[in-house]
Amino acid sequence: DAGITQSPRHKVTETGTPVTLRCHQTENHRYMYWYRQDPGHGLRLIHYSYGVKDTDKGEVSDGYSVSRSKTEDFLLTLESATSSQTSVYFCAIRESTGGNQPQHFGDGTRLSIL
Amino acid sequence: AQSVTQPDIHITVSEGASLELRCNYSYGATPYLFWYVQSPGQGLQLLLKYFSGDTLVQGIKGFEAEFKRSQSSFNLRKPSVHWSDAAEYFCAVCHSGGGADGLTFGKGTHLIIQP
């Protein structure tokens, strides 16, 4: 299994509070991704990173920010959580060698916003 | 923009029977295509991938998929399913340009195995 650790695995919080999810990898891969998974929508890309301090927006980036200060860590922040951000969040990584390498996924973080 | 359609939300198959899960994609160039499986409460595991070459690709757990450019399809098959195959299956497409782009996923097919 790819060395990806997501933390926390579960979190319940209240509307309006800030939330940070962490993705840690031990593979030294260049590319990292954050997705959210919702019933009836599959997985949708939130943000991605192509190197330290290099990030870009995905399909559903509104309300989210990311940071990558080290190769191994990719943080997803909800500045002021809303109930619509209740979801399961997955981190993925991909090797830097060529565009045809598959992404490998972490086990997810289940986030509930009350 | 690229898109992926999985027409079947749920499929029920008897144990030992054959399986085919459908996937259609929309993409302007030759895509990179993937099938992932997700067991309850778990992350996604890669079953197989297609980039180029032989249009019939073999994956793990006895799965295979066939790329048909004329039909814009990448259907997943297994000759004989086991109860442990019950899971959610996702088809995904990636930009083949070699960039950092993420995957575009279908909405998934939930596979139920009957005894």
Contacts between the chains, C-beta under 8 A, distances in Angstrom:
chain1	res1	chain2	res2	distance
A	4	B	43	8.0
A	31	B	100	5.3
A	33	B	102	5.0
A	33	B	103	7.9
A	35	B	102	7.3
A	40	B	107	6.2
A	41	B	107	6.3
A	42	B	90	6.2
A	42	B	105	4.1
A	42	B	106	5.7
A	42	B	107	4.3
A	42	B	108	5.2
A	43	B	44	7.6
A	43	B	90	7.0
A	43	B	92	8.0
A	43	B	103	7.5
A	43	B	105	4.5
A	44	B	105	7.4
A	45	B	102	3.8
A	45	B	103	7.2
A	45	B	104	7.8
A	48	B	100	5.9
A	48	B	101	7.6
A	48	B	102	5.3
A	49	B	100	7.8
A	50	B	99	8.0
A	50	B	100	3.8
A	56	B	100	7.2
A	58	B	102	5.7
A	90	B	43	6.2
A	90	B	44	7.0
A	92	B	102	7.7
A	92	B	103	7.8
A	98	B	98	6.4
A	99	B	32	7.3
A	99	B	94	7.5
A	99	B	95	7.2
A	99	B	96	6.5
A	99	B	97	6.2
A	99	B	98	3.0
A	99	B	99	6.3
A	100	B	32	5.6
A	100	B	49	7.8
A	100	B	51	4.4
A	100	B	96	7.4
A	100	B	98	7.7
A	102	B	34	5.9
A	102	B	46	5.1
A	102	B	49	5.3
A	103	B	102	7.6
A	103	B	103	6.0
A	104	B	46	7.0
A	105	B	36	7.7
A	105	B	43	4.1
A	105	B	44	4.3
A	105	B	45	7.7
A	106	B	43	5.5
A	107	B	42	6.2
A	107	B	43	4.5
A	108	B	42	7.7
A	108	B	43	5.6
